[in-house]
Amino acid sequence: MLINNAEYDLKYAYRAMVILASLAVIVMYIEGMLIPSLTEIEREFGVTSSQVSWVLSSYLLSGTVLLPIVGRLGDIYGKKRVLSAVVIIYAVAVTLTSVSPSFTYLIAFRGIQGIGVTMFALAFSLIREEFPRELIPRAQGLVSAAFGIGAAIALPLGAYISQYFGWRTTYHTAIPFVLLVAYLIVTRIKESRYRNPSAKVDLPGAAVLGIGLGLVVYGLTEAPIWGWTNPNTIITFLAALIFIGAFIAVERRREQPLINLSLLTRRNVLIANLAAMVAGFGLFLFEQSLIILLEEPKPVGFNLSIFDTGLYAIPMAVAQLIVAPVAGILITRIGARRMLMTGASIAALFSLITAAVAPLGLGALITSTTLAMAGVAAMNVSLINILVFSVEPQVMGVSTAMNSVFRNLGGTLGPAVAGSLESTFTSLVLMGILPGRNVPLLVTVPSMYAFQIGAVISALTVVTIGILAYFSVEVITWRNESQTVASLSQE
């Protein structure tokens, strides 16, 4: 069936684009301001570098498990209705996180807050269903750019509030804006036109997947303390493999699985999901390692305050802000496949350069990481377009949710691996002399080598994305859309 763009309301499309982009801004503000505050949280609750990685991992872990559930609920009840409920729950979770009395409560509330991860699968599905075909890549680019806007706001403003008023206050300032966006979604966004009321939610599958992933993160967090060859470490990873293996085996036999593995038989869907997983792993590993390095004491790190760290990270956010919408426009001319390969090449090259120039000074470090983030922005816009143009609208919710699951699978492991590197490769730093005792005060901190290894690993993951992109099929064409999807589904 031909898609007639006349059936779409352009005024509504632009209005909805702004609202959904605003959602990305506020969520990125909340999550972005937390990253420079990791060292403060570590000191406040008296935890280690590997343990503090749970602040990011718990959010991504719960979000990964909830994503296919929420995506399926969106297909059943309507994506707008489910998105409205998710934003309200997210606002409650943000409030709870801001009053956490202990590190355990903080991790638990961050786990609830992880439902925020599910918002963007629903948002991208709404864009795909309600926007004219020619506008979709630009809309995806704008929403992706909104992440950069949120980061650009979070890094100076959130870091300033965090340093002088505490990270909890930053959460308090965000709550009214979350509620405002929730109101706009409820009152201004149209309900999705495609539903699948007969779909079912696989809660047992979600539980098994959550346990398996949780064991992986737990093993990565505790391995530097136990020892990588310790029986506890080996048993934890073996148990994780058993649960993940059981999940795959059971899901293959389910009529309506949590993750639709049959969709992965399509070349573009498989490539988009594998690339998203690798991208999530490399990005979160790189970001956590970078923030720790910037705030570490000299001579290992750069001894920046939370606020200064936020200021120096602004160029990376601005690069994403500029590149994402430009990439969205260029995709309509050169194709998503070529843009993905270009972005991957840029990100890989400058991640390697970052590893080399990090010891040379702050200027070289920030310049190379900014250019690497520009490549990442182009990659993200390309990936979502490859996916949404490769599946039918009736399975859009579960498809975008599955893609986010894979992205967050990688994102969940990224901080844990970064924490493991930081706990494994350390340096002693002289902080001063104890008064009256003439005894040097030595502190153990993650070494520069730990950051460099992380940057190299990130570069290698991005190279993998470039290789995957080479084998993808171009989807941004001016052919009949139903013919494009039909040809891809037959592969």
C-alpha positions as semicolon CSV with decimal commas, in nm:
position;residue;x (nm);y (nm);z (nm)
1;M;0,000;0,000;0,000
2;L;0,136;0,342;-0,095
3;I;0,184;0,589;0,187
4;N;0,019;0,919;0,115
5;N;0,191;1,204;0,298
6;A;-0,128;1,410;0,261
7;E;-0,281;1,201;0,539
8;Y;-0,030;1,342;0,788
9;D;-0,079;1,669;0,978
10;L;0,248;1,858;0,934
11;K;0,163;2,113;1,204
12;Y;0,103;1,832;1,449
13;A;0,422;1,658;1,339
14;Y;0,636;1,962;1,415
15;R;0,457;2,022;1,746
16;A;0,500;1,659;1,850
17;M;0,864;1,671;1,743
18;V;0,930;1,958;1,984
19;I;0,750;1,784;2,274
20;L;0,933;1,455;2,225
21;A;1,264;1,636;2,185
22;S;1,191;1,819;2,513
23;L;1,149;1,482;2,680
24;A;1,497;1,385;2,560
25;V;1,638;1,715;2,690
26;I;1,504;1,675;3,044
27;V;1,600;1,307;3,074
28;M;1,950;1,377;2,947
29;Y;1,975;1,668;3,191
30;I;1,893;1,437;3,481
31;E;2,121;1,157;3,367
32;G;2,396;1,388;3,241
33;M;2,436;1,580;3,564
34;L;2,478;1,255;3,755
35;I;2,794;1,145;3,573
36;P;3,021;1,429;3,701
37;S;2,878;1,362;4,049
38;L;2,996;0,999;4,064
39;T;3,305;1,085;4,267
40;E;3,095;1,287;4,513
41;I;2,850;0,997;4,550
42;E;3,146;0,763;4,600
43;R;3,276;0,978;4,886
44;E;2,933;1,043;5,041
45;F;2,842;0,676;5,071
46;G;3,196;0,540;5,119
47;V;3,196;0,300;4,822
48;T;3,468;0,198;4,575
49;S;3,513;0,299;4,210
50;S;3,377;-0,035;4,093
51;Q;3,080;-0,020;4,330
52;V;2,980;0,333;4,226
53;S;2,940;0,201;3,869
54;W;2,612;0,050;3,996
55;V;2,467;0,403;3,986
56;L;2,472;0,379;3,607
57;S;2,443;0,002;3,571
58;S;2,131;-0,035;3,791
59;Y;1,949;0,227;3,582
60;L;2,044;0,059;3,256
61;L;1,991;-0,294;3,387
62;S;1,631;-0,233;3,495
63;G;1,567;-0,030;3,181
64;T;1,694;-0,318;2,967
65;V;1,453;-0,563;3,130
66;L;1,159;-0,319;3,123
67;L;1,211;-0,212;2,762
68;P;1,053;-0,511;2,585
69;I;0,774;-0,518;2,844
70;V;0,689;-0,151;2,795
71;G;0,732;-0,180;2,417
72;R;0,485;-0,469;2,411
73;L;0,242;-0,275;2,633
74;G;0,269;0,012;2,385
75;D;0,171;-0,222;2,102
76;I;-0,126;-0,349;2,306
77;Y;-0,268;-0,036;2,471
78;G;-0,128;0,246;2,257
79;K;0,215;0,404;2,269
80;K;0,096;0,749;2,378
81;R;-0,099;0,607;2,675
82;V;0,193;0,393;2,792
83;L;0,444;0,675;2,739
84;S;0,233;0,905;2,956
85;A;0,233;0,651;3,241
86;V;0,606;0,589;3,207
87;V;0,691;0,961;3,233
88;I;0,484;0,994;3,552
89;I;0,653;0,688;3,709
90;Y;0,989;0,833;3,609
91;A;0,905;1,160;3,789
92;V;0,821;0,966;4,107
93;A;1,144;0,766;4,080
94;V;1,351;1,083;4,035
95;T;1,196;1,220;4,354
96;L;1,278;0,901;4,546
97;T;1,636;0,897;4,418
98;S;1,692;1,253;4,540
99;V;1,613;1,155;4,901
100;S;1,811;0,827;4,913
101;P;1,930;0,773;5,273
102;S;2,193;0,511;5,181
103;F;2,376;0,368;4,882
104;T;2,148;0,063;4,882
105;Y;1,839;0,282;4,859
106;L;2,007;0,492;4,590
107;I;2,068;0,185;4,374
108;A;1,713;0,058;4,433
109;F;1,556;0,393;4,338
110;R;1,785;0,423;4,037
111;G;1,654;0,084;3,934
112;I;1,298;0,219;3,940
113;Q;1,418;0,526;3,754
114;G;1,543;0,293;3,482
115;I;1,191;0,292;3,339
116;G;1,299;0,620;3,179
117;V;1,508;0,418;2,934
118;T;1,185;0,286;2,781
119;M;1,053;0,630;2,686
120;F;1,253;0,669;2,369
121;A;1,152;0,340;2,209
122;L;0,793;0,460;2,241
123;A;0,881;0,810;2,120
124;F;1,064;0,681;1,811
125;S;0,768;0,454;1,735
126;L;0,527;0,748;1,753
127;I;0,750;0,946;1,518
128;R;0,760;0,656;1,274
129;E;0,381;0,615;1,276
130;E;0,265;0,976;1,268
131;F;0,529;1,161;1,064
132;P;0,560;1,184;0,683
133;R;0,834;0,956;0,550
134;E;1,054;1,245;0,433
135;L;1,040;1,407;0,778
136;I;1,130;1,096;0,980
137;P;1,513;1,110;0,946
138;R;1,510;1,479;1,041
139;A;1,281;1,411;1,336
140;Q;1,506;1,128;1,454
141;G;1,802;1,364;1,415
142;L;1,630;1,635;1,619
143;V;1,543;1,398;1,903
144;S;1,899;1,266;1,898
145;A;2,028;1,625;1,901
146;A;1,806;1,691;2,202
147;F;2,023;1,449;2,397
148;G;2,311;1,682;2,319
149;I;2,107;1,984;2,430
150;G;2,024;1,813;2,759
151;A;2,389;1,728;2,813
152;A;2,496;2,082;2,721
153;I;2,259;2,214;2,989
154;A;2,338;1,943;3,243
155;L;2,713;1,973;3,230
156;P;2,754;2,339;3,333
157;L;2,426;2,398;3,520
158;G;2,384;2,054;3,673
159;A;2,751;2,037;3,766
160;Y;2,734;2,384;3,924
161;I;2,430;2,295;4,134
162;S;2,583;1,959;4,224
163;Q;2,910;2,116;4,340
164;Y;2,765;2,400;4,546
165;F;2,427;2,261;4,655
166;G;2,471;1,882;4,621
167;W;2,368;1,632;4,356
168;R;2,031;1,584;4,527
169;T;1,934;1,945;4,460
170;T;1,990;1,894;4,089
171;Y;1,726;1,624;4,097
172;H;1,485;1,858;4,276
173;T;1,523;2,122;4,005
174;A;1,432;1,871;3,734
175;I;1,107;1,734;3,879
176;P;0,877;2,025;3,770
177;F;1,003;1,994;3,411
178;V;0,939;1,620;3,403
179;L;0,582;1,683;3,517
180;L;0,539;1,956;3,254
181;V;0,653;1,725;2,973
182;A;0,418;1,454;3,108
183;Y;0,128;1,702;3,086
184;L;0,218;1,797;2,729
185;I;0,238;1,432;2,623
186;V;-0,101;1,355;2,778
187;T;-0,273;1,658;2,624
188;R;-0,089;1,722;2,295
189;I;0,035;1,389;2,156
190;K;-0,197;1,172;1,945
191;E;-0,243;0,807;2,020
192;S;-0,064;0,563;1,789
193;R;-0,268;0,431;1,496
194;Y;-0,124;0,077;1,505
195;R;-0,204;-0,163;1,789
196;N;-0,182;-0,535;1,854
197;P;-0,437;-0,613;2,131
198;S;-0,373;-0,987;2,111
199;A;-0,007;-0,948;2,214
200;K;0,107;-1,083;2,551
201;V;0,378;-0,976;2,795
202;D;0,642;-1,235;2,889
203;L;0,709;-1,153;3,256
204;P;0,890;-1,484;3,338
205;G;1,127;-1,420;3,049
206;A;1,197;-1,071;3,181
207;A;1,277;-1,211;3,526
208;V;1,523;-1,468;3,388
209;L;1,692;-1,208;3,167
210;G;1,717;-0,963;3,459
211;I;1,881;-1,222;3,685
212;G;2,131;-1,318;3,416
213;L;2,233;-0,961;3,340
214;G;2,241;-0,871;3,708
215;L;2,485;-1,155;3,775
216;V;2,712;-1,033;3,494
217;V;2,722;-0,679;3,635
218;Y;2,770;-0,811;3,989
219;G;3,059;-1,029;3,878
220;L;3,230;-0,741;3,697
221;T;3,183;-0,517;4,001
222;E;3,319;-0,760;4,258
223;A;3,589;-0,934;4,049
224;P;3,859;-0,671;4,128
225;I;3,792;-0,733;4,500
226;W;3,756;-1,112;4,488
227;G;4,018;-1,167;4,219
228;W;3,946;-1,262;3,857
229;T;4,038;-1,628;3,915
230;N;3,860;-1,652;4,251
231;P;3,593;-1,928;4,268
232;N;3,328;-1,668;4,359
233;T;3,401;-1,477;4,035
234;I;3,395;-1,791;3,820
235;I;3,074;-1,923;3,979
236;T;2,901;-1,584;3,934
237;F;2,983;-1,568;3,563
238;L;2,887;-1,933;3,509
239;A;2,552;-1,872;3,680
240;A;2,499;-1,567;3,456
241;L;2,567;-1,774;3,144
242;I;2,322;-2,041;3,261
243;F;2,042;-1,788;3,312
244;I;2,110;-1,611;2,981
245;G;2,129;-1,947;2,801
246;A;1,802;-2,055;2,962
247;F;1,643;-1,728;2,853
248;I;1,745;-1,782;2,489
249;A;1,631;-2,145;2,491
250;V;1,291;-2,065;2,643
251;E;1,230;-1,759;2,425
252;R;1,281;-1,962;2,109
253;R;0,983;-2,180;2,203
254;R;0,746;-1,905;2,313
255;E;0,472;-1,795;2,078
256;Q;0,512;-1,432;2,192
257;P;0,863;-1,400;2,336
258;L;0,999;-1,108;2,534
259;I;1,251;-1,044;2,256
260;N;1,130;-1,142;1,911
261;L;1,428;-1,345;1,795
262;S;1,258;-1,411;1,460
263;L;1,303;-1,043;1,372
264;L;1,677;-1,097;1,411
265;T;1,670;-1,320;1,103
266;R;1,637;-1,000;0,899
267;R;1,981;-0,872;0,811
268;N;1,922;-0,504;0,890
269;V;1,743;-0,573;1,217
270;L;2,023;-0,802;1,334
271;I;2,291;-0,553;1,233
272;A;2,109;-0,257;1,393
273;N;2,073;-0,446;1,721
274;L;2,428;-0,581;1,735
275;A;2,566;-0,237;1,649
276;A;2,347;-0,074;1,915
277;M;2,477;-0,318;2,179
278;V;2,838;-0,253;2,086
279;A;2,779;0,124;2,074
280;G;2,617;0,127;2,419
281;F;2,904;-0,071;2,569
282;G;3,177;0,149;2,422
283;L;3,006;0,481;2,496
284;F;2,928;0,417;2,862
285;L;3,269;0,261;2,926
286;F;3,436;0,565;2,769
287;E;3,223;0,826;2,950
288;Q;3,268;0,685;3,299
289;S;3,644;0,642;3,248
290;L;3,675;1,000;3,119
291;I;3,488;1,160;3,411
292;I;3,694;0,970;3,668
293;L;4,016;1,076;3,492
294;L;3,916;1,443;3,483
295;E;3,838;1,452;3,856
296;E;4,128;1,239;3,980
297;P;4,412;1,416;4,166
298;K;4,730;1,505;3,984
299;P;4,969;1,375;3,857
300;V;4,745;1,088;3,737
301;G;4,432;1,290;3,656
302;F;4,351;1,658;3,609
303;N;4,207;1,734;3,956
304;L;3,900;1,915;3,820
305;S;3,600;2,002;4,036
306;I;3,255;1,873;3,944
307;F;3,169;2,212;3,792
308;D;3,493;2,236;3,593
309;T;3,443;1,881;3,470
310;G;3,100;1,984;3,344
311;L;3,246;2,287;3,164
312;Y;3,515;2,085;2,991
313;A;3,259;1,827;2,881
314;I;3,039;2,089;2,709
315;P;3,221;2,063;2,372
316;M;3,132;1,693;2,356
317;A;2,765;1,772;2,411
318;V;2,772;2,055;2,158
319;A;2,931;1,826;1,899
320;Q;2,640;1,584;1,935
321;L;2,393;1,873;1,927
322;I;2,532;1,998;1,595
323;V;2,612;1,670;1,424
324;A;2,291;1,476;1,498
325;P;2,045;1,700;1,304
326;V;2,298;1,752;1,024
327;A;2,337;1,375;0,997
328;G;1,958;1,340;0,990
329;I;1,944;1,570;0,687
330;L;2,241;1,411;0,510
331;I;2,096;1,063;0,554
332;T;1,818;1,150;0,310
333;R;2,086;1,225;0,049
334;I;2,365;0,973;0,106
335;G;2,179;0,697;0,292
336;A;2,186;0,561;0,647
337;R;2,436;0,286;0,569
338;R;2,703;0,524;0,441
339;M;2,641;0,766;0,729
340;L;2,680;0,484;0,982
341;M;3,011;0,378;0,831
342;T;3,134;0,739;0,826
343;G;3,035;0,801;1,188
344;A;3,196;0,476;1,302
345;S;3,521;0,561;1,124
346;I;3,539;0,905;1,287
347;A;3,454;0,772;1,634
348;A;3,706;0,486;1,614
349;L;3,989;0,707;1,489
350;F;3,951;0,972;1,756
351;S;3,896;0,721;2,036
352;L;4,240;0,579;1,954
353;I;4,385;0,931;1,935
354;T;4,231;1,002;2,276
355;A;4,417;0,708;2,428
356;A;4,743;0,840;2,282
357;V;4,708;1,210;2,372
358;A;4,549;1,176;2,719
359;P;4,886;1,206;2,902
360;L;4,979;1,514;2,696
361;G;4,729;1,755;2,845
362;L;4,368;1,855;2,895
363;G;4,331;2,045;2,567
364;A;4,435;1,752;2,350
365;L;4,216;1,516;2,551
366;I;3,899;1,728;2,518
367;T;3,958;1,796;2,147
368;S;3,993;1,429;2,057
369;T;3,697;1,319;2,270
370;T;3,479;1,592;2,117
371;L;3,554;1,467;1,766
372;A;3,489;1,109;1,878
373;M;3,146;1,213;2,013
374;A;3,067;1,378;1,679
375;G;3,114;1,039;1,515
376;V;2,897;0,875;1,782
377;A;2,614;1,122;1,712
378;A;2,617;1,034;1,340
379;M;2,615;0,664;1,430
380;N;2,314;0,693;1,662
381;V;2,097;0,873;1,406
382;S;2,190;0,621;1,137
383;L;2,117;0,317;1,351
384;I;1,763;0,416;1,446
385;N;1,679;0,499;1,084
386;I;1,814;0,167;0,958
387;L;1,591;-0,010;1,209
388;V;1,262;0,179;1,170
389;F;1,271;0,161;0,791
390;S;1,333;-0,215;0,801
391;V;1,021;-0,330;0,991
392;E;0,645;-0,300;0,955
393;P;0,454;-0,041;1,164
394;Q;0,261;-0,320;1,341
395;V;0,580;-0,441;1,513
396;M;0,743;-0,100;1,550
397;G;0,700;-0,084;1,928
398;V;0,857;-0,422;1,998
399;S;1,128;-0,359;1,736
400;T;1,245;-0,026;1,876
401;A;1,219;-0,166;2,228
402;M;1,435;-0,463;2,128
403;N;1,691;-0,225;1,977
404;S;1,703;-0,030;2,302
405;V;1,739;-0,359;2,490
406;F;2,050;-0,442;2,292
407;R;2,187;-0,089;2,333
408;N;2,137;-0,107;2,707
409;L;2,278;-0,457;2,729
410;G;2,601;-0,299;2,618
411;G;2,542;0,012;2,827
412;T;2,488;-0,197;3,139
413;L;2,822;-0,372;3,095
414;G;3,015;-0,059;2,994
415;P;3,025;0,112;3,339
416;A;3,091;-0,222;3,508
417;V;3,392;-0,289;3,284
418;A;3,512;0,069;3,339
419;G;3,485;0,019;3,715
420;S;3,675;-0,308;3,690
421;L;3,956;-0,144;3,493
422;E;3,973;0,141;3,743
423;S;3,992;-0,099;4,037
424;T;4,243;-0,330;3,868
425;F;4,492;-0,072;3,734
426;T;4,573;0,180;4,008
427;S;4,838;0,432;4,109
428;L;4,949;0,575;4,441
429;V;4,923;0,954;4,469
430;L;5,088;1,162;4,740
431;M;4,818;1,390;4,883
432;G;5,034;1,554;5,151
433;I;5,203;1,495;5,485
434;L;5,008;1,407;5,800
435;P;5,047;1,703;6,044
436;G;5,278;1,639;6,338
437;R;5,369;1,288;6,227
438;N;5,576;1,359;5,915
439;V;5,406;1,061;5,746
440;P;5,315;1,079;5,375
441;L;4,945;1,049;5,297
442;L;4,913;0,814;4,998
443;V;4,586;0,753;4,815
444;T;4,515;0,478;4,563
445;V;4,341;0,604;4,248
446;P;4,269;0,455;3,902
447;S;4,572;0,492;3,679
448;M;4,604;0,669;3,344
449;Y;4,664;0,324;3,197
450;A;4,312;0,220;3,303
451;F;4,165;0,509;3,104
452;Q;4,381;0,436;2,801
453;I;4,278;0,069;2,796
454;G;3,914;0,180;2,816
455;A;3,960;0,419;2,522
456;V;4,124;0,149;2,311
457;I;3,846;-0,099;2,392
458;S;3,591;0,166;2,293
459;A;3,773;0,223;1,963
460;L;3,771;-0,148;1,885
461;T;3,398;-0,170;1,954
462;V;3,333;0,115;1,710
463;V;3,543;-0,058;1,443
464;T;3,308;-0,353;1,486
465;I;3,012;-0,123;1,416
466;G;3,175;-0,006;1,093
467;I;3,221;-0,366;0,982
468;L;2,858;-0,447;1,062
469;A;2,742;-0,138;0,871
470;Y;2,924;-0,259;0,560
471;F;2,699;-0,567;0,547
472;S;2,372;-0,375;0,597
473;V;2,122;-0,296;0,321
474;E;2,043;0,067;0,242
475;V;1,689;0,162;0,348
476;I;1,668;0,536;0,284
477;T;1,543;0,535;-0,073
478;W;1,258;0,702;-0,253
479;R;1,100;0,372;-0,344
480;N;0,755;0,272;-0,230
481;E;0,796;0,218;0,146
482;S;0,593;-0,103;0,158
483;Q;0,814;-0,248;-0,117
484;T;1,127;-0,151;0,078
485;V;1,010;-0,320;0,398
486;A;0,877;-0,621;0,209
487;S;1,208;-0,678;0,032
488;L;1,399;-0,651;0,358
489;S;1,165;-0,890;0,538
490;Q;1,226;-1,156;0,271
491;E;1,601;-1,169;0,334
